[in-house]
């Protein structure tokens, strides 16, 4: 690749990159917002790539910055392609997105049901227990790869 060539991700190919900047450049074009990252290939070639919404979200979710290494794969096991970054994607079971969601739900239940923070009467305790049951059911459904009905 020549210097600053635009990289287009091919399906089922792995790209090892090192980010060149802390933040991508964003442009408003005639087709909407474009997000461009600068990076180096594994042999040091400077490249640029335009990130899809999903790829950009995964890079941001992982908190990747300048000099961070990333392994990017574009896959299409179904009707639509998506990106896997460092082995993680919101489309894969057991990645950071699922774990963070489960941890967040557990923290919400813990805070909401802490007995020493607020005095509750029996009606409120019953409502909270019902909500806990619903949250547990939704968490199980999420882990079983079912869609939450909202």
Beta strands, then each sheet from edge to edge (+ up, - down):
strand 1: 5-7
strand 2: 14-19
strand 3: 25-29
strand 4: 32-41
strand 5: 46-51
strand 6: 69-75
strand 7: 82-85
sheet 1: 1+ 5+ 4- 2+ 6- 7+
sheet 2: 1+ 5+ 4- 3+
end
